[in-house]
Amino acid sequence: MMAVLATTTCVALMGCKKEEPKQPETVVETTNEAETKKETEAKQQKELRMNGLTSTEKASLLLIDAEGGNVVSGLEYKKDGSLSSRALVANADQMHELGHFARKKALDLARDIYGGKIDAYPYEYKKMNPCEYCEYGSVCGFDLQLEGCHYRRLSALDKDEVWQEIAREENKQTDKEEREDG
């Protein structure tokens, strides 16, 4: 319908030569082509899976399961149907804490940038760093050979350590607010 509408509009407004839409050719798949198509679709499905934290709320998990359970990576179940300890999940309180933590970090960064603090201080994690792919090295001026230039070394944290770090940051903020008020 859209193709016909676009063709008609083109003819009416611009005097284009009207061409009849072509009918798709009939394709007969052989067994190997059908298998390859299924393999390709499975590979695409795997690549398109969402990666990250999932809520443990029943409604969220039911929606994911309704989609075949293949839309989120990191969501693992035990044989009894309960979530595995390796599953990347968080309860409602943890999701709220994480959202609050992320907003606070974003505000802190925005204040720093507004205040003129724009130091180049990239991270390194497992011997990888974003500078390897950055097009702006000549602009930021970060160079390990210069005094004071070094990477922030990041290390892997397990789930419990992440939640402890978020709680520690939250406690720092609460303490700071209490000192300012008192």
C-alpha positions as CSV (number, residue, x, y, z in Angstrom):
1,M,0.0,0.0,0.0
2,M,2.8,2.4,0.9
3,A,4.7,1.6,-2.3
4,V,1.6,2.3,-4.4
5,L,0.9,5.5,-2.4
6,A,4.5,6.7,-2.9
7,T,4.4,5.9,-6.6
8,T,1.1,7.6,-7.1
9,T,2.4,10.7,-5.2
10,C,5.6,10.8,-7.2
11,V,3.5,10.6,-10.5
12,A,1.1,13.3,-9.4
13,L,3.6,15.8,-7.9
14,M,6.7,15.4,-10.0
15,G,5.6,13.8,-13.2
16,C,7.7,10.7,-12.6
17,K,7.3,7.7,-14.8
18,K,5.0,5.2,-13.1
19,E,6.3,1.7,-12.8
20,E,4.2,-1.2,-11.7
21,P,5.5,-2.8,-8.5
22,K,7.3,-6.1,-9.1
23,Q,6.0,-9.3,-7.6
24,P,8.5,-11.2,-5.5
25,E,9.9,-14.3,-7.1
26,T,8.9,-17.6,-5.7
27,V,11.7,-19.2,-3.8
28,V,11.9,-22.9,-3.1
29,E,14.1,-23.8,-0.2
30,T,16.1,-27.0,-0.1
31,T,16.7,-28.8,3.2
32,N,20.2,-27.3,3.6
33,E,19.0,-23.8,2.9
34,A,16.2,-24.2,5.4
35,E,18.6,-25.4,8.1
36,T,21.0,-22.6,7.3
37,K,18.2,-20.1,7.6
38,K,17.2,-21.6,11.0
39,E,20.9,-21.4,12.1
40,T,21.1,-17.8,10.9
41,E,17.9,-16.9,12.7
42,A,19.1,-18.6,15.9
43,K,22.5,-16.7,15.7
44,Q,20.7,-13.4,15.1
45,Q,18.3,-14.1,18.1
46,K,21.3,-14.8,20.3
47,E,23.1,-11.6,19.2
48,L,20.0,-9.5,19.8
49,R,19.4,-10.8,23.3
50,M,19.3,-8.1,25.9
51,N,22.3,-8.2,28.3
52,G,22.0,-6.8,31.8
53,L,20.2,-6.8,35.0
54,T,16.6,-8.2,35.1
55,S,14.0,-7.5,37.7
56,T,12.9,-10.4,39.9
57,E,9.3,-9.1,39.8
58,K,7.0,-12.0,38.8
59,A,5.4,-9.9,36.0
60,S,8.8,-9.2,34.4
61,L,9.8,-12.8,34.5
62,L,6.5,-14.0,33.1
63,L,6.8,-11.6,30.2
64,I,10.3,-12.8,29.5
65,D,9.1,-16.4,29.7
66,A,6.2,-15.6,27.3
67,E,8.8,-14.6,24.7
68,G,10.5,-17.9,25.0
69,G,13.0,-16.9,27.7
70,N,15.5,-16.3,25.0
71,V,15.3,-12.5,24.9
72,V,17.6,-11.9,28.0
73,S,21.0,-13.3,28.5
74,G,22.2,-14.0,32.1
75,L,18.8,-15.2,33.2
76,E,19.4,-18.8,34.4
77,Y,17.0,-21.1,36.2
78,K,17.6,-24.2,38.3
79,K,15.8,-27.5,37.5
80,D,13.2,-26.7,40.2
81,G,12.2,-23.5,38.3
82,S,13.8,-21.0,40.8
83,L,16.4,-18.5,39.7
84,S,20.0,-19.6,39.7
85,S,22.5,-17.8,41.9
86,R,24.4,-16.9,38.7
87,A,21.3,-15.2,37.3
88,L,21.8,-11.4,36.7
89,V,18.7,-10.3,38.7
90,A,17.8,-7.7,41.3
91,N,14.7,-7.2,43.4
92,A,12.6,-4.0,43.4
93,D,14.6,-2.4,46.3
94,Q,17.9,-3.1,44.5
95,M,16.6,-1.7,41.3
96,H,15.5,1.4,43.1
97,E,19.0,1.7,44.8
98,L,20.7,1.2,41.4
99,G,18.5,3.9,39.7
100,H,19.2,6.3,42.6
101,F,23.0,5.5,42.4
102,A,23.0,6.1,38.6
103,R,21.1,9.4,38.8
104,K,23.5,10.6,41.6
105,K,26.6,9.7,39.5
106,A,25.1,11.4,36.4
107,L,24.4,14.6,38.5
108,D,27.9,14.5,40.0
109,L,29.5,14.2,36.5
110,A,27.3,17.0,35.2
111,R,28.3,19.3,38.1
112,D,32.0,18.5,37.5
113,I,31.7,19.2,33.8
114,Y,29.7,22.5,34.4
115,G,32.4,23.4,36.9
116,G,35.2,22.9,34.4
117,K,36.5,19.6,35.6
118,I,37.1,17.7,32.4
119,D,40.2,15.8,33.2
120,A,41.1,12.9,30.9
121,Y,41.2,10.0,33.3
122,P,40.3,6.8,31.4
123,Y,40.0,3.4,32.9
124,E,41.8,0.1,32.2
125,Y,40.1,-3.2,32.7
126,K,41.8,-6.6,32.0
127,K,44.5,-4.8,30.0
128,M,41.9,-3.1,27.8
129,N,41.1,0.6,27.7
130,P,38.9,2.9,25.5
131,C,42.0,4.9,24.3
132,E,42.8,2.0,22.0
133,Y,39.7,2.9,19.9
134,C,39.4,6.6,20.7
135,E,39.6,9.1,17.8
136,Y,40.2,12.1,20.1
137,G,43.6,11.3,21.7
138,S,45.1,14.4,20.2
139,V,42.3,16.5,21.7
140,C,42.3,15.1,25.3
141,G,46.0,15.0,25.6
142,F,46.1,11.8,27.6
143,D,49.5,10.2,27.3
144,L,51.0,7.7,29.7
145,Q,54.5,9.3,29.1
146,L,53.3,12.5,30.7
147,E,53.6,13.1,34.4
148,G,50.3,12.6,36.2
149,C,48.7,10.5,33.4
150,H,47.6,7.1,34.5
151,Y,44.6,4.8,34.1
152,R,42.0,4.1,36.7
153,R,42.4,0.4,37.2
154,L,39.1,-1.4,37.4
155,S,38.7,-4.8,38.8
156,A,35.9,-7.3,38.5
157,L,33.3,-7.3,41.3
158,D,30.9,-10.0,42.1
159,K,27.2,-9.2,42.7
160,D,27.5,-8.8,46.4
161,E,30.5,-6.5,46.1
162,V,28.6,-4.3,43.7
163,W,25.6,-3.9,46.1
164,Q,28.0,-3.2,49.0
165,E,29.7,-0.5,46.9
166,I,26.4,1.1,46.1
167,A,25.4,1.0,49.8
168,R,28.8,2.5,50.8
169,E,28.3,5.4,48.3
170,E,24.7,5.9,49.6
171,N,26.0,6.1,53.2
172,K,28.7,8.6,52.2
173,Q,26.0,10.8,50.7
174,T,23.7,10.5,53.7
175,D,26.6,11.4,56.1
176,K,27.5,14.4,53.9
177,E,23.9,15.6,53.9
178,E,23.7,15.2,57.7
179,R,26.9,17.2,58.2
180,E,25.6,20.0,56.0
181,D,22.3,20.1,57.8
182,G,23.8,19.8,61.4
